[in-house]
Amino acid sequence: MWDYTDKVMDHFLHPRNVGEVKDADAVGEVGNISCGDALKLTLKLDENGRISDAKFKTFGCASAIASSSVLTEIIKGMTLEEAAKVTNKDIVDKLGQLPEEKVHCSVMGMEALQAAIANYKGETVDEDDDDHEGRIVCKCFGVTDHKIRKIAKANNLHTVEEITNYTKAGGACGMCLEEIQEILDQLWKDKKEEKEQTDDFQNLSTVQKILKIQQVLDTEIKPMLEKDGGSLELVDLSGNKVKVRLQGHCSNCPSADVTLRYVVQDKLRELLSPELTVEGV
């Protein structure tokens, strides 16, 4: 029998917020009953954009029920921006502890929350991205290499056993265990090289950093924006904060924040340093 904390048992035996929110503003569904776990999370927002109600339905074990229950307690009163920062670690910490073999239940809760937020914003659901982006590694549970890398990076996982605990991948027939280890080895090799690249950038003078940033903006980002009648200019660099001004069609675009984060910031992080953040002025 699993060694559950008193708090896990309390949320399992007396789960909070079970059911579905009527006229929900956001719905997130993840998992698959055929794989043993499924979760549906529904949210209601108040006039201030805060989560006023959150309910769940789950098909799963005690850990799945407890993780879902405590998740609804964590996010009530939060804005979607605040809720988006909630991780599976927060769920486990709130419960006190979960058996290593059941940590995947907290990951399912986090992914349901991310799916609900994406649903509210009309964006592609991350769980679907995990299922369809990349290559299926674990055929038993439908886990892709994309998801393995994402969960490993988020939780600093280095062993196949840890991946199995967090995603179930490799927990059935075991045919994919060697491939999972290869993915992990390559991931952390890449992360080491990325850190070396970051260290090189951070050791530059401010003027040198600005020149590097300007080069990326001119060669990688501006050409993409100019195709849609937009552009941008570098305004300032303060520490790791890059301040830019969107121009042309981009300046009045309702998706300006998305452009700054997923086009400008992601490209600067990829090519220069993952510590860089981008702010519009």
N, C-alpha and C positions, 0 to 999 in steps of 0.2 A: 504494500500500500504506500502511496505517496506521502511524504512528510510535509503536510500543509500547515501554515501558520494559522493562528486563531482568527486573524483578519480574513484570510482566504476562506476559511470555513464559514465565517459569518456571512460574507458576501455570496457564498455558494448556497447556504441554507436559507438566507434571507436576502435575496438579490434586490437591489434598488432599481427603480425605473424600468421595470419589465413591460414590454408592450410596444405600441407604435404611437407616435405623436400624431394627433389628428391634424390634417392639412399641413403636413410638415413642409418646412422651407428647404430642407436638405435631407437627402437620403443616401446612405452609403451601404453597399452590399459587397461582401467579400467572402472568399472561401467556397467550398463545395461539399455538399452533404456526402457525396460519394467518397470524398477524402477524409471524412470524419468530423470536419469543422465547418461551420458557416455562421455568419453574423450579419445582421441588418441593424443599422443605426439610423435613427431619425431625429432631426433637430428642429426646433422652433426658435426663431429670433424675435426679440422685442423691438420696439421702435428705436432703440439706441444701438441696434445691431449686435446685441449681446445674446448669448444662448440662454433662453429662458426655460427651455425644457429639452430634455434628451432622454430617449427611451431606446431599448434594445430588445431584439429577439435573437437567440443563438441556439444552434444545434451543436453541442459539444460537451466536453467534460467539466469537472468542477473548476478547473483553472480557466476555461473559456468563459464560464458564467461569471466567476469572480472578477476576471479581468474586464469584462464588458460592464459589469455593475459598477466597479470603482471608476471606470473611465467616465461614465455619465456623471458621477459626482465631481470628478476633476474639472470637467469642462463647463459645467453650469455656471453662468455668470461671466464667462469669457467672451471676448470678441472672436470672430473667426480667425483673425490674424494671431491672436494669442493662442487659440486652440491649435492652430497649424504647427506650433512649436512643441506640442505635447508629443513625447516619444514613448516607445514601449518601456524604456527605462523608468519613466515617470510612473507608469502603471505598476511596474514591479515594485518600485520604491514605496508607492502608496499602499500596496498589499503587504509590505514587509519583506516578502521573498516569494519566489516560485521555484519549484524543483527545476533543475536545469533542463530536464526533458520536456518541460511544459512552458518554457519561455515563448515558444511559438504562439501561444494563446495571447500573450501581450502584444506581439507583433501584429496579430490579426486585428486586435482592437485599434492599434495605431493606424493600420491601413484602412479600416472602416471609417475612421474619423477623416483621414485624408480624402477618401472617396466621397464622403458627404460634403466636405468643403469644396471639392472639385465640382460636384453636382450642383451646388448652390451657385457657383461662378460660371457654370456652363462649360467647364473645361473637361478635357479628357481625363477619365478616372485613372489614377496611378496604378490601381490593381490591374486594370485592363492592360496598361502598358507593360506591367510585369509579365502578364500572361502571353502577350503577343509580340513584345519587343524582345529581340534576342533569340537565342536558341534554347529549346527545351533540353535540359540536362537530366533532370529527374522525371522520367516518364510516369512513374507511379503517382506522383503528386503534382505533376505539371509545373515544376519549378524551373525557371529559365536562368541562364548565366547572368542576365541583367539583374534579376532579383537577388541572386547569391552575392554579387558584388555590392549591390546597394545595402543589403543587410549587414554584410561583413564590414563595410566601411563605417556604417552608422554605429555599430556595436563593438568595433575593434576585434573581430573574430579571425582567428588564424588557423583553426583546426577543423577537420571535417565533422568531428563530433559536435562542435559548437554550431556549425551550419545546420546540422540535423536537428539540434535542439531548438533552433530559432525558426527554421523553415520547413522541417520534416524531410527535406531533400536527403536522399540516401538512407532513409529510415525503413525502407521496405525490402526490396530485393537486393539492394547494395551494389548493383551493377555500375552506378555512377560515382562511387566513392573516389576512385582514382582521378576522374575528371574534375570533381569538385576540388580536390587538393591542388590540381594543376591551375585551376582558376584562382584559387587563393594565393598560390605562389606567385603567379603573374601579377595579381592585384597589388600585393605588398612590394613587389619589385618596382612596379610603376610608381607606387606611393613614395618609395625611397628616392627614386629619380626626381619625382615631383618636388620633394622636400629640398633636394639639392638645388633644383632650379629656383625654388623660392628663396633659399639662402643666398644664392647668387644675386637675385634681384634686390633683396633687402640690403645687401652690402654695397649697392650702388649709391652714389650721391643723389640728392634730390633732383638736380638738373639731369643727370643720367636717367633716372627713373622717368621723368617727364618725357624725355626724348624717346624712350622705349614705348611708353604709353601712346604717345603721338603716332609713332610708327604703326602700332597695331590698329589704332583708329583709322589711319589713312589707308592702310593696305587691306585690312580685314573687315572693318565695320562700315565705313562710309560707302564703299561700293554696294553693299547690300541695301543700305537705306536709300541711296540715290536712285535705285531701281523703282522705288515707290514715291519718288519726289521729295525725299527727306534728306537730312544730313545732321551733323552735330559738330560741336567744337569743344575742345578741352579748355576748361575755365581755371581749374586749380587742382593741386594735389596737396592734401593735408594728412600726413601719416600714410595710412593705407586707404584713405577715402579719396576717390577720384570724382571731381565735380565736373559735369559736362552740361552743355546746353543743347537741347534738341532744336533743330531748325527745319524750315520748310514744312511739308505736310506732317512731319513727325511732331512738331511743336504743339499742334492742336489735336493730335490723335488720341482717342479715348484709351488706346492700348499703350500709351507712352510709358507707363510704369512697367508693363510687361517687356517692352523693348529694352528699357534700361537694365532690367534684371536678367532676362533670358537671352538677350543678344549682346549688349555691351558688356555687362558684368561677367557673364559666363565666358565670353571670349578672352577678356583680360585675365581672368583667373586661369583659363586653360593655357594661355601662352606666356604669362608672366608670373603670376603668384596667386594662389587660392585665397590669400589673405586680403586681396583687394575688394573693396566695395564701391559701388557706383551710386552717385546721388545727382539728381537733376536740379538745375537752378534756373 
